[in-house]
């Protein structure tokens, strides 16, 4: 760039400044584009694919079902595997069940 700058010096200071601005602007633009490409590639690599998302969703559903089963086992006071209206009514008053 020095050779071109030396050729522009006899033309005037404004030409030298315009050339400097041109170099700085397009260097910034190219670096911005390269950074965008890099970030987009990194985001694609971090993004879970459909299979991973499906497995995560299945895991969450299983955990929620286990929590719900635990709540119903807590409500079932006589342990017969069925909830009566009385068991339900007394169970939902418990602090542990309400916070779950």
C-alpha positions in Angstrom: 0.0 0.0 0.0 2.9 2.3 0.5 3.7 2.4 -3.2 0.2 3.6 -4.0 0.3 6.1 -1.2 3.5 7.6 -2.5 1.9 8.0 -5.9 -1.1 9.8 -4.4 0.9 12.3 -2.3 1.6 14.7 -5.2 -2.2 14.8 -5.9 -3.0 16.1 -2.5 -3.7 15.4 1.1 -7.4 14.8 0.5 -6.5 11.9 -1.8 -4.2 10.4 0.8 -6.9 10.6 3.4 -9.6 9.2 1.0 -7.3 6.3 0.2 -6.6 5.6 3.9 -10.3 5.7 4.6 -10.9 3.3 1.7 -8.4 0.8 3.0 -9.7 1.0 6.6 -13.3 0.7 5.5 -12.9 -2.3 3.3 -10.5 -4.0 5.7 -13.2 -3.6 8.4 -15.9 -4.8 6.1 -14.0 -8.0 5.1 -13.1 -8.7 8.7 -16.8 -8.3 9.7 -17.9 -10.7 7.0 -15.3 -13.3 8.0 -16.3 -12.9 11.7 -20.0 -13.4 10.7 -19.1 -16.6 8.8 -17.1 -17.9 11.7 -19.9 -17.2 14.2 -22.5 -18.7 12.0 -20.5 -21.9 11.6 -19.9 -22.1 15.4 -23.7 -21.6 16.1 -24.5 -24.4 13.6 -22.1 -26.8 15.4 -23.5 -26.0 18.8 -27.1 -26.3 17.7 -28.5 -29.7 18.6 -29.8 -31.7 15.7 -33.4 -33.1 15.5 -32.4 -36.5 17.0 -30.7 -34.9 20.0 -33.7 -32.6 20.5 -36.1 -35.6 20.4 -34.0 -37.5 22.9 -33.9 -34.5 25.3 -37.6 -34.1 25.0 -38.2 -37.8 25.8 -35.9 -37.5 28.8 -37.8 -34.5 30.1 -41.1 -36.3 29.7 -39.8 -39.4 31.5 -38.6 -37.2 34.4 -42.0 -35.4 34.6 -43.8 -38.7 34.6 -41.6 -40.0 37.5 -42.3 -36.8 39.4 -46.0 -37.2 38.9 -45.8 -40.9 40.0 -44.0 -39.8 43.1 -46.7 -37.2 43.9 -49.5 -39.8 43.5 -47.6 -42.3 45.6 -47.3 -39.6 48.3 -51.1 -39.0 48.1 -51.9 -42.7 48.3 -52.0 -43.0 52.1 -53.2 -46.6 52.3 -50.9 -47.9 49.5 -53.5 -49.7 47.5 -52.5 -47.9 44.2 -55.8 -46.0 44.0 -56.6 -42.4 45.1 -59.9 -41.8 46.9 -61.5 -38.4 47.1 -60.5 -38.2 50.8 -56.9 -39.1 50.1 -56.8 -36.5 47.3 -58.4 -33.8 49.5 -56.1 -34.4 52.4 -53.0 -34.8 50.2 -53.4 -31.5 48.3 -53.3 -29.7 51.6 -49.8 -31.0 52.3 -47.0 -28.5 51.8 -44.8 -31.0 50.0 -47.5 -31.8 47.4 -48.4 -28.2 46.8 -44.8 -27.3 46.1 -44.3 -30.2 43.7 
